[in-house]
């Protein structure tokens, strides 16, 4: 009887492993990221941290000007599509020349950015790489091991 119990446990465990779904949960990085509306010469890194139903995305652009945007909100993931709903966006323009700041502040308003960043993206996985696609951009993220 004991052997039967062990055998059933092993079969159940193998079944659960085989049926596990990929998850966006965790921290991801994208080096050399692109985004619609940015010049091709733009150099940007993205990090996305998915925890529970919460998400924090940090966009750190180095070129053509240094701007760091941190967006927080919630997400859902159905196994194929991740949907982001951002509610708070903070922009650090401390390294932007003072003459350029007023123009950028008008374009980077928190409520406008939150709405623009709230998207649904198709998601696929290749090992430790997550690929998110929207209408215009394909972004590859690598899972941060920690």
N, C-alpha and C positions, 0 to 999 in steps of 0.2 A: 504494500500500500504506500509506503514511504517513497519507493522508487517511482511509482506512478505520479505522486505529488511533485517530485523533483522534475520529472519529464514534462509534466503539464506547465510548470513554472518556466522551464527553459523554452518550450515552444511558444508560450505567451510572450516572453521577453523578446524572442527573435521576431515575432509578429509585430510587436510594438516598435522595434527598431526599424523594421522594414516599412512601417506605415508612417514614420515620423515625417512631418511636413517641414520644409525649409522655413526659417524664421528671420525676420529683420531685427529681432531683439539683439541688442548689444551696440557696440561703437564701431563706426565705419569711417574710413578716410578716402578721399579722392584727391590725388595730387595732380595739378595741371587741369583742373576742372574748367568747363566752359559753360556759358549761359547765354541764352538768347538776349540780344541787345548789347552784348559786350563786344568790343573790338577783338579781332583774332589775336592780337598781340597781348591780350589780357592774361595775366598770370594769377591764378586763384587756386586755393586749396579749400576743400570742404570737409567738415566732419559732421556726421549725423549720429546722434546717440538716441537709440530707441529703448525705452525702459517702461514696462507695463503698457499703458496706453499713451504715455507722454513721449514727445520728441523734442530734441534741441538740435538745431542746425547752426553751425558757425561757418560763414563764408569769409575767408581771409584773403583779400585781394592785395597783391603787391604791386602790380603794374596794370595799367598806366598810372594809377594813383593808389595810395594805400588807404583802404577802407576795410573795416571789419564789421560784419553784420551778424548778430546773434538773434535767431528766431526761435521762439518756444511755442508749443501748442500740443495738440493731440494727433494721434494717427490711428488708422485701422488697417489691417492687412488680412486679406481673404485667401492668401496663398498664391495669388497671381497679380493683384493690384494693391499698392499701398496708397492710401489717401491721407494727405496732410491737411490739417486745419490749424493754421498758426493764429495765435491771438495776441502775441507780443513780439515786437521787433525792436531791437536796440541797435543803433548805428554809431560806431566809433570813427569819427573823422578827425581825430586829434592830429594826425599826420598829414592831413590835406592842407595845402596852402590857404591862408585866410581869404585870399581874393576869390578862390573857387568855391568855398563852402556855401555861400548863399544860393548859388545855382544848384548845388547838389542837395541841399536841405529840402528844396522844393520838390525834387524828384524822389527823395528817399524818405518821405513821410511814413511813419510807422504803420498807420492804418492802410495806406495804399500798398506798402510792401507786404504786409500780412496777407492781404487779399491776393496779390500777384503770386506769392509763394505758395498759397494753399492750392495744391494740385493733386491729381490722381496720376500715378505712374505705373506702367506695366513693369513687373519685376521678374527677373530670371536669376538663377544662381549657377555659377561655375566654380565649384569648390568653395574657397574663401572669398570669391568675388561675387558681389551683388551688382547686377546691371539694372538700372532704372531708365525707362524710356518714357518720354512724354511726346507731345506732338512734334517737337522740333529738336530735342536734344537727347542723346544717349549718354548716360553718366555711369562710369564704372567706379565702384567702391571696393576697398579691401578691408576685411574684418580686422580690427585692431585686437591683437592678442595681448592679454594682460594678466 
